[in-house]
Amino acid sequence: MASWPVFSSWACYINPLNALVIGMFPDCPPEKIRAVGNAAGDGARLALRSLEKRQEARNIARQVHLVETSLEPDFQEQFVQAMAFPHGRDAFPNLNHILKLIPTWKLPGRICRP
């Protein structure tokens, strides 16, 4: 993906590095994360002001495909695994330089971070 847009009015307040560390985004360079702002509000205003944009929104809505996650056999397992900090299980190469700065201590059989 060229960038990871964050569509939300609070998007401007997200620190991309912190968001990566806690797993808000898949592993990517932090500079690829960009705030879009209140895209829903902007889209609603466009649809209210323009019949053409309203029709465009209808056409896009018809192409949406719903994925019912509760019907997926391994959804619950995948969901629970994804709740952990991502770099605890999977390699996140774009975070390596950040994670090396976080102090660590050793417990038998594992390395812990505060």
C-alpha positions in Angstrom: 0.0 0.0 0.0 1.3 3.5 -0.8 0.1 4.8 2.5 -2.1 3.9 5.5 -4.7 6.6 5.8 -6.4 7.1 9.2 -10.0 8.2 8.6 -11.0 9.9 11.9 -11.3 13.3 13.4 -8.8 12.2 16.1 -6.3 11.0 13.4 -4.2 14.1 13.7 -3.4 13.2 17.3 -1.9 9.7 16.6 1.8 9.3 17.0 2.7 6.9 14.1 5.5 5.2 16.0 3.4 4.5 19.1 0.5 3.3 16.9 2.9 0.8 15.2 4.3 -0.4 18.5 0.8 -1.2 19.9 -0.4 -2.8 16.7 -2.8 -0.3 15.3 -1.2 -0.8 11.9 0.6 -3.7 10.2 4.3 -3.4 9.9 5.1 -0.4 7.6 7.4 2.6 7.6 5.9 5.2 10.0 6.0 7.9 7.3 3.4 5.8 5.4 0.8 6.5 8.1 -1.2 9.7 7.3 -4.1 11.4 8.9 -7.1 12.1 6.6 -9.4 13.6 9.2 -13.1 13.4 9.3 -13.7 11.7 6.0 -17.2 10.6 6.9 -18.3 14.1 7.6 -16.7 15.4 4.4 -18.4 12.6 2.4 -21.7 13.4 3.9 -21.4 17.1 2.9 -20.4 16.1 -0.6 -23.4 13.8 -0.9 -25.8 16.5 0.4 -24.5 19.1 -2.0 -24.1 17.0 -5.2 -26.5 14.6 -6.9 -23.5 13.2 -8.8 -21.6 12.5 -5.7 -24.7 10.9 -4.1 -25.1 8.6 -7.1 -21.3 7.8 -6.9 -21.8 6.8 -3.2 -24.7 4.5 -4.1 -22.7 2.8 -6.8 -19.8 2.2 -4.4 -22.2 0.9 -1.7 -23.5 -1.7 -4.1 -20.0 -3.1 -4.6 -19.4 -3.6 -0.9 -19.0 -7.2 0.1 -19.9 -8.1 3.7 -17.7 -10.7 5.4 -19.5 -12.3 8.3 -16.6 -13.0 10.6 -18.6 -15.1 13.1 -19.1 -17.7 10.3 -15.3 -18.0 9.7 -14.1 -21.2 11.5 -10.9 -19.7 12.8 -12.0 -16.1 13.4 -12.0 -16.3 17.2 -8.5 -17.8 17.3 -7.1 -15.2 14.8 -8.8 -12.4 16.7 -7.3 -13.5 20.1 -3.9 -13.8 18.5 -4.1 -10.4 17.0 -4.9 -8.8 20.3 -1.3 -9.2 21.6 1.3 -6.6 20.7 2.2 -7.7 17.2 6.0 -7.7 17.6 5.7 -10.1 20.4 4.8 -12.9 18.0 5.6 -11.7 14.4 8.6 -10.0 13.0 8.0 -6.3 12.5 11.2 -5.1 10.7 10.1 -1.5 10.5 9.9 -1.4 14.3 13.3 -3.0 15.0 15.1 0.3 15.5 12.4 1.4 17.9 12.1 -1.8 19.9 15.9 -1.8 20.5 15.4 1.5 22.4 12.9 0.1 24.8 14.6 -1.3 28.0 14.3 -5.0 28.5 14.8 -7.4 31.3 15.0 -11.2 31.4 12.7 -13.7 33.0 13.4 -17.4 32.6 12.6 -18.4 29.1 11.6 -14.9 27.8 12.5 -11.3 27.4 10.2 -8.7 28.8 9.6 -5.1 28.1 8.0 -2.6 30.6 
